[in-house]
Amino acid sequence: MCPRYKPVESPDESTLFPYHSLTPPTTADIYSARTVIAEYLPETALVYCEWLSTELDADVYLKREDGLPTGAFKIRGGVTLLAELAEQFRDTGLVAASTGNHGKSLAYAGRLFDVPVVICVADDANPEKVNSIEQLGAEVQQHGHSYDEAREHAERLATQKGYRYVHSANEPALIKGVGTAGLEIVSELPDIDVIFSPVGVGTSAAGYCLTVGEVADADVIGAQAAGAPAMYRAWQNGTLTPHERTETVAEGLATQVPFALTAGILQRRLDDFLLVEDNAIRHALRKMLTEAHVLMEGACATGVAAALQYGERLAGQTVGIPVTGRNLSVDTLQTVVDTI
Ligand SMILES: *Cc1c(COP(=O)(O)O)cnc(C)c1O
């Protein structure tokens, strides 16, 4: 059962399982990934947002990643990883830990490429996301009180069963895949000045750094929930120290541990990084719903909240904001609607 790939030792003490590769993808790698995923996924729309443009006195475009299957951008990474998966793992399959959307992405891609998938989630994971992972044909194992406990469970399973462990950040194929969204933006909007990306484990922001940042020379600005600032601290201090608490409405961003591959890319290329309070995330969610009639997850609204926090500094600029996902739980939607 012993996997035959050459493992790379973990640079952070918190991860029990060695990685497959920690070499950052290049912008050229992302161009290649774009031709691969074009076979399986549609390009997503880039839509002018009247409300945010007026609010910020800027030209604001939303990259509608919620239009992808699974309703979130992560599917780009899942499809890219499965499309190039080594033969030795096709029968044994994959294991991963997820707060929801990473799991949905791998479940969808596993079904597409006929590879078995096991997803580990915390006991209190968003039940709608858990259901949809199961509906896509993956096995779900609920374990522990947090994403990080579920992650350690997945790492143990990988060792015991010989599954291909798919980490949510330290996977060049995922960054390369999600980066394709940035290339689509650059093709349509080459004079973009700035893009705001929410940051959980940092694949989305890393993808924008390597595309919208490198190719269009735009500023790439990351945004993380103040209640879960692990990657922010890593970016600020250049360390990979875990952060004990994660408390935020943006469950898609709740990780205690910052990860080396994405942290390295963000440290090299991210122009600014904001922390956003939950009340500002809720405000952005509410406004996007009532003013722009766009439904998004808390994780996604974090990017909108960061743009609103930037405020006047964006006047006259061409701004991109990805709608990273639409899988808001009905309970959270209810509390948002109740406060309108
Ligand atoms: C995962 C996720 C994010 C954050 O992306 P990372 O790659 O973890 O930084 C943002 N929004 C949504 C909807 C997500 O699912």
PDBQT file of the ligand as one rigid body, heavy atoms in Angstrom, charges set to zero:
ROOT
HETATM    1  C1  LIG A 401     -11.879  28.270  -0.554  1.00  0.00    +0.000 C 
HETATM    2  C2  LIG A 401     -12.652  29.490  -0.738  1.00  0.00    +0.000 A 
HETATM    3  C3  LIG A 401     -12.055  30.757  -0.626  1.00  0.00    +0.000 A 
HETATM    4  C4  LIG A 401     -10.626  30.947  -0.230  1.00  0.00    +0.000 C 
HETATM    5  O1  LIG A 401      -9.738  30.359  -1.113  1.00  0.00    +0.000 OA
HETATM    6  P1  LIG A 401      -8.333  29.832  -0.599  1.00  0.00    +0.000 P 
HETATM    7  O2  LIG A 401      -7.691  29.219  -1.750  1.00  0.00    +0.000 OA
HETATM    8  O3  LIG A 401      -8.613  28.874   0.523  1.00  0.00    +0.000 OA
HETATM    9  O4  LIG A 401      -7.606  31.021  -0.083  1.00  0.00    +0.000 OA
HETATM   10  C5  LIG A 401     -12.846  31.857  -0.901  1.00  0.00    +0.000 A 
HETATM   11  N1  LIG A 401     -14.139  31.745  -1.236  1.00  0.00    +0.000 NA
HETATM   12  C6  LIG A 401     -14.745  30.555  -1.352  1.00  0.00    +0.000 A 
HETATM   13  C7  LIG A 401     -16.180  30.505  -1.739  1.00  0.00    +0.000 C 
HETATM   14  C8  LIG A 401     -14.026  29.384  -1.098  1.00  0.00    +0.000 A 
HETATM   15  O5  LIG A 401     -14.631  28.199  -1.230  1.00  0.00    +0.000 OA
ENDROOT
TORSDOF 0
